[in-house]
Amino acid sequence: MNRRGFILGFGVSAALAGLAAAPALADGKRVALVIGNGAYRDVPALPNPANDAGDVAAALRRLGFAVTLITNASFEEMRRGLIALGRDAADADMAVVFFAGHGMEINGENWLIPVDAELQKDTDAANEAVGLGSVMLQVSNTKSLGLVILDACRNNPFTAKMRRSLALRAADRGGLGRIEPVGNVLVAYAARDGTTALDGDGRNSPFSAALLRNIETPGIEVTFMFRNVRDDVMDATGNEQQPFVYGSLSRRAIYLAGQPSQADQAGAKQANAAPAAAVAPATALPAPPPPAIDPTLVGTWEIMVPSDRGPSRWVWQILGDGTYKFHAEGPRAARAHEGTMTAMNGHWWLRANKGLAGYDDGGSYEVRDATAVITGKLGTGYWKRSLQ
């Protein structure tokens, strides 16, 4: 579904809101394929991919993944590795593919490039490179999470030397193209679509270095972990490189490095250690728990929705007490409604109790300063913080 279709459906169905803190998934089978391609035969070598792949493979093993590591992989080695991973992923809880090396977009399709590729013309990609679509398919049948991590947005020397056919004529652009994964699949780019990533001067690229700093941190939900990676990369590159994650997950929280500790979940262990004399009388009512609302979402948000009768302005007010109010102005405006919601660690859930009583929805969110990117059952919507 396109963005306009999602926005229309999202407003009519009471869209945007949060997710209650869900229990972490039980540990299950975890499999991973890690590829680092640096020693390209027909273009200059890349210094970091082999290091990036080896270090990420070690981190994934420490997280309980059965890892296959391939460095400087040929087309046939990449093909066989993906087939084997797909078979293992069919009964796995999680499956991960990490690729560091060259990647490129040709006429709307994304390709990961083996070290033996020549790519003398753009039509060679289908026979000499591995399509990102096939990679996503191999991790799509897991029980919990299929994750593809691509440090593959570098400036690509294949593009400059490639002859372009009339059938696939397209403007040269850096990086990979935008994608829309389906199911429980996330795809993380080192740099958002249409932009390029930096190699860096150290052992690892800025993206892989940030990933390695965060991936083994316990108690961090996977989507929030990538938000930390994003911030680290932007800090390291002076905001020149912005990682980006595509796809949405169900409302259940997913942890790569273990669920939050009991202390983190309770949030107030010191009160339990107080002497008995200091405990409030049994007749005293306990304080209500704080609402599970991410403070970055609290406020008023708006979105302009196009239609054949002109644009409509939809406004959503998210309150810190766990409630929301929605209204719209203009042609084809959605019905005003309100209800309760939760939003925490990149996930959201809501239930309408007035106007569209009984409706619920859930998904993921990411707040970027004055913009909120919200993904629900129907797709992704982009909301701006309102000044009203």
RATASUL-V774806 format. One record per backbone hydrogen bond with DSSP energy under -0.5 kcal/mol. NH is the residue of the N-H (numbers start at 0). CO is the residue of the C=O. If there is no record, write none. Layout:
# RATASUL-V774806
nh:NH co:CO
nh:NH co:CO
This chain:
# RATASUL-V774806
nh:5 co:1
nh:6 co:2
nh:7 co:3
nh:8 co:4
nh:9 co:5
nh:10 co:6
nh:11 co:7
nh:12 co:8
nh:13 co:10
nh:14 co:9
nh:17 co:348
nh:18 co:346
nh:18 co:347
nh:30 co:93
nh:31 co:65
nh:32 co:95
nh:33 co:67
nh:34 co:97
nh:35 co:69
nh:36 co:99
nh:37 co:35
nh:39 co:37
nh:40 co:114
nh:45 co:37
nh:50 co:47
nh:51 co:47
nh:52 co:48
nh:53 co:49
nh:54 co:50
nh:55 co:51
nh:56 co:52
nh:57 co:53
nh:58 co:54
nh:59 co:55
nh:60 co:56
nh:61 co:57
nh:62 co:58
nh:63 co:60
nh:64 co:59
nh:65 co:29
nh:66 co:64
nh:67 co:31
nh:68 co:66
nh:69 co:33
nh:71 co:35
nh:77 co:73
nh:78 co:74
nh:79 co:75
nh:80 co:76
nh:81 co:77
nh:82 co:78
nh:83 co:79
nh:84 co:80
nh:85 co:81
nh:86 co:82
nh:87 co:83
nh:88 co:84
nh:89 co:85
nh:89 co:86
nh:90 co:87
nh:91 co:88
nh:92 co:28
nh:93 co:28
nh:94 co:144
nh:95 co:30
nh:96 co:146
nh:97 co:32
nh:98 co:148
nh:99 co:34
nh:100 co:150
nh:102 co:151
nh:103 co:110
nh:104 co:174
nh:105 co:108
nh:108 co:105
nh:110 co:103
nh:111 co:129
nh:112 co:101
nh:113 co:111
nh:113 co:127
nh:114 co:72
nh:116 co:113
nh:121 co:162
nh:123 co:120
nh:124 co:121
nh:126 co:123
nh:127 co:123
nh:128 co:124
nh:129 co:111
nh:130 co:128
nh:131 co:109
nh:134 co:130
nh:135 co:131
nh:136 co:132
nh:137 co:133
nh:138 co:134
nh:138 co:135
nh:139 co:136
nh:141 co:138
nh:142 co:91
nh:143 co:92
nh:144 co:92
nh:145 co:183
nh:146 co:94
nh:147 co:185
nh:148 co:96
nh:149 co:147
nh:149 co:187
nh:150 co:98
nh:150 co:148
nh:151 co:149
nh:153 co:100
nh:156 co:154
nh:158 co:155
nh:159 co:155
nh:160 co:156
nh:161 co:157
nh:162 co:119
nh:168 co:165
nh:184 co:182
nh:185 co:145
nh:186 co:245
nh:187 co:147
nh:188 co:186
nh:188 co:243
nh:189 co:149
nh:191 co:241
nh:193 co:175
nh:194 co:191
nh:196 co:152
nh:201 co:203
nh:208 co:204
nh:209 co:205
nh:210 co:206
nh:211 co:207
nh:212 co:208
nh:213 co:209
nh:213 co:210
nh:214 co:210
nh:216 co:213
nh:217 co:215
nh:218 co:257
nh:219 co:216
nh:220 co:218
nh:221 co:253
nh:224 co:220
nh:225 co:221
nh:226 co:222
nh:227 co:223
nh:228 co:224
nh:229 co:225
nh:230 co:226
nh:231 co:227
nh:232 co:228
nh:233 co:229
nh:234 co:230
nh:235 co:231
nh:236 co:232
nh:237 co:234
nh:238 co:233
nh:239 co:236
nh:242 co:240
nh:243 co:188
nh:245 co:186
nh:255 co:219
nh:264 co:260
nh:265 co:261
nh:266 co:262
nh:270 co:267
nh:271 co:267
nh:271 co:268
nh:272 co:268
nh:272 co:269
nh:273 co:270
nh:277 co:274
nh:278 co:275
nh:283 co:280
nh:292 co:290
nh:293 co:342
nh:296 co:293
nh:297 co:293
nh:298 co:317
nh:300 co:315
nh:301 co:383
nh:302 co:313
nh:304 co:302
nh:304 co:311
nh:305 co:303
nh:309 co:306
nh:311 co:304
nh:312 co:328
nh:313 co:302
nh:313 co:311
nh:314 co:326
nh:315 co:300
nh:316 co:324
nh:317 co:298
nh:317 co:315
nh:318 co:316
nh:318 co:322
nh:321 co:318
nh:323 co:338
nh:324 co:316
nh:325 co:336
nh:326 co:314
nh:328 co:312
nh:332 co:329
nh:336 co:325
nh:337 co:353
nh:338 co:323
nh:339 co:350
nh:340 co:321
nh:341 co:17
nh:341 co:348
nh:342 co:17
nh:342 co:291
nh:343 co:346
nh:346 co:343
nh:347 co:17
nh:347 co:362
nh:348 co:17
nh:348 co:341
nh:349 co:360
nh:350 co:339
nh:351 co:358
nh:352 co:337
nh:353 co:337
nh:355 co:353
nh:357 co:351
nh:358 co:355
nh:360 co:349
nh:362 co:347
nh:363 co:374
nh:364 co:345
nh:365 co:372
nh:367 co:365
nh:367 co:370
nh:368 co:366
nh:369 co:367
nh:370 co:367
nh:371 co:382
nh:372 co:365
nh:373 co:371
nh:373 co:380
nh:374 co:363
nh:375 co:378
nh:378 co:375
nh:380 co:373
nh:382 co:371
nh:382 co:380
nh:383 co:301
nh:384 co:369
nh:385 co:299
